[in-house]
């Protein structure tokens, strides 16, 4: 209880004497000390949360070449090159990887229906992850691609699952090792829905992939960037440029492919026009 004073006029005519008395201060006039303390505590907690999210709480990616060395965000590479991804997650997140070029269109890299390996399904737990993973004690690698010009690779890490993106990737060509599980370099496979279901090659297969492809990163070993208008979604972009194949290179590749798969197609039914599926080998000679 607070104390105040008042003046009392004595009847004897003496001068005014100030005497102490007690008076309760109205509740509305009291200082809201408890409210101020609570408000300050909430503000400090909010500042602490902001400081955590501003740096070390973001997922981090390091793109590496086939030898394990870090790559730059924009690289001119040989078509036969390979690459991998080292990803550090501060908390469980849903991770998606896809690439796009004008020759092959969008390739589904993770998830991929044809990929066999030790990488956990989504959501990936917090910690370090080396993608695409390991299979039969061999570290798997993604191929750059033979003669595809500019190849834009997008990594997406999301707080929540993205089912529409998963459905779009399922209709794209798949990078995997289902047919050749002992090979560390992944290959390209048709989607389970058939090649007729693949999206047009002129643009990425999903709007989120297109939005992420527009992000500009100075480094390929850095924190993921927040995706505009997509709360809780972060991305890293790797741009790989290879020289477009020339006509002679294409013909040489076709001959090499025919020689590799020829033995597997021997005895196959003829094509609808009556021709053999592959040219017959001349007597005592090799296929041409």
N, C-alpha and C positions, 0 to 999 in steps of 0.2 A: 504494500500500500504506500503511495507517495504522500509526502507531507507538503503542505503549503501554509501560508500565513494570511492573517486578516487583521484589520485595525478594529479595536474595541473602544468605544467612547465611555469612559467612566462617569458615573453620575456626579462625583465630587468636583467635576470641572477640571480635573487634572488633564495634562496633555495626553494626546493619543498614545497608547501603548500597543506595541505590536506583540501579539502573543501567538504562539504556535497552535495550530489546530489541524485536525485530520480531515482530508477530503478525497474521495475516490475519483480517480480520473476515468472519464467515460471510455468504454472499450474502443470506440472509434478513434480515440486520440492516442492509443498506445502504438508504439513502434512494432511492426510485424516482424520481429526478429526471427522467429521460427521459419516464416515463409521465405525470408531472405536467405537463410542458411540452406534450406532445401533447394531453392532456385540455383544458388551457387554450386551446390553439389551436382545437380543435373547438368549445368553448363560445363563443368569440368569433365564430367563423364562423356559428354558429347564431343568436346575437344579431343579427348583421348581416342575416341572412336575414329574421328576424322584423321588424326595423325597416323593411326594404324592403316587405314585404307589408302593413305596417300603414297605408300611406298612398298614396304615389304609384304603386304598382304595381297599383292597382285600375282597372278601366275606368270611364270617366266619361261621363255623358250630359247633354245640354242639349236640352230640348224647346223648340221655337220655333213661334210662330204663323205665319200666312201672310205677315206682313210681315217676318218674320225676328227678331222680338223674343222674348226668353225668356219662357216661360210659368211659371205657378205649378203646384205639384203637384196642386192642386184648382182648377178654373176653371169658371165659368159662362159659356158661350160661345153664340154664335149658331149655329143649325144649318147655315148656309152657310159657316161658318169652315173653315179648313184648318190643317194643322200639319205640321211636319217634325221631324227628329231629327239632332242633331250628336253623333257618338259618337267618343270617343277611346279607342283600344285600346293597352295597353302591350305586347301580344304578340298573335300570331294567335289568333283565337277564332271560335267558331261563334255567329252572331247570328240571333235569331229575334224577330219582332214580331207581335203579334196583339192584337185588341181584342174586347171582349164587351159586349153589352147585351141586354136582354130582348126587344127587338123583332126584331133581326137575328140574334141568337146570336153565335157566334164568327166573326170575319173574319180570314182569313190575310193578313197584310200583308208579311211576309218570312219564308220564301220564298213567292212567289205565282206560280202557273203562268201568270197573265195579265199579269204585270208585264214591261214592256220598258224597259230603261234601262242605265246604265253601271255600276251597282253590281256589284261582284265577287261571285261565289258564295262560299259557305262553304268553308273558313274565311276570314274577312276578315283581311287582313294588319294588322300593327301600324301605328298612325297614326290620322289623323283621317278620318272618313267622314261624308258628308252624305246621309242617307237620307230618302225612298226613292231618290234619285239624280237623274240628268239624262238626258233623251231628246230628240233633235232640237234640241239647244242650249237646251232649256227645263228649268228646275228643277221636278221633280215634287213633288206635295204629296198628303198623305192627307186625305180629307174627314172632318169631324167626324161628319156624318150628320144627316139631316133628321128631327127629332122622335124621338129615341131615348132620352130621359131620361138616365140615368147611363151613360156609356160609359167603361169601364176599359181602358186601353191598357197592355200589358205588353211590356217589352223584356227579353230574356234573352240573356246572353252566357255561353257555356260553354267550358271548356277542351277538352272532348271533344264529338264529334257526338252529337245526340239523335235517333236515327232514329224512335223511337216518337212523338215530338212532331211530326216532319216528316210522318209518316203520318196523324196526327190532323188536322193543318192542311190536308192535301191533300183531306180530305173536307168542309172548310168552304167557305163563300163566300169568293171571292178578290177582293182589291183590286188592280186593274191598269188597263192602258190598251191592251189588245190590239185592241179594236175601234175605238178613237179614239186612235191613237198621237200625234196632234198636240195633244192636250189635256193641259195640265200637271196638272189635278186628276183624280186617279184615280177610277175607278168600281167598282161591285160586279158581280161575275160569278159565275155558277154554277160549282161544281167540275166537273172532268172526269168524275167518277163520278155526276153528276146530283144534283138537289136532294133526291131521296129518300134519299141517303146522308148528308145533313148531320146532325150531332149535335143533340140536343135544345137548345133555346134557354135552358132554365132554369139552366144552369150552363156554365162554360168547358169546352171540348172535350177537355181533357187535365188530369190531376191536377196537373202541374207549373204549368200556367197558373192553376189554382185556388189553389195554394199561393202563387204570386207575387202574385196579386190581393189577398191578405190582408196584404201588406207595407204598412207605413205610412212614407212619406217626407215630410219636412218641406219639401224643396225639389225642384224638377224639374230643377235644374242642379247635380248632385252626383255623387259616386261611387256606383256601383251597390252594392246591398246583397247580402251573402251570403244565399243561400236556405237555410233550415234543412233539415237532412237531405239536402242535395244538394251534396256536395263539388265545388268547382271551378265552381259555377254561381252567377251573379250576376244581379240583376234591378233594373229601374227601373219604377215605376208612375206613370202619368199618369191622373188622373180628370177627365173632362170631362162637364159637366152641361148638357143642353139641355132646353128646355120640351117636353113631349109635345105632339104635333100635335093640334089640335082637329078635330072632324068636318068643319067647313067647309074647313079647310086641306087635309085629305085629299082631298076632292072636287075642289078646285081643282088639286091636284097631279095627280090622275088625268086631268083634262081637258087639262092642259098636256102630260102624257106622250102622250096620244092624238093631240094635234096634232103632236107632234114625230115620232112613229113612224108616223103614219098613211100618209104617202107611201111608206114602205118596205113597208107591208103591202098596198097596193092590188094587186088581182089574186090575193091569196092564197086558198087553198082555204077554203070555209066551215067553220065549227065543226061538231062532230058533231050538234048539234041543228038544223043547217040555217041558222043565222043567220050574218051576215057577221062577219068578225073584228073590224071596227070599224064604227061607225054610218056609213051613207052620208051624204054631204054633201047638203043640200037644194039644189035648183036655184038658182044664183046666190048661195048663202049659204056659210057656214063650218060646219065640223063643230061639234057641240055636245058 
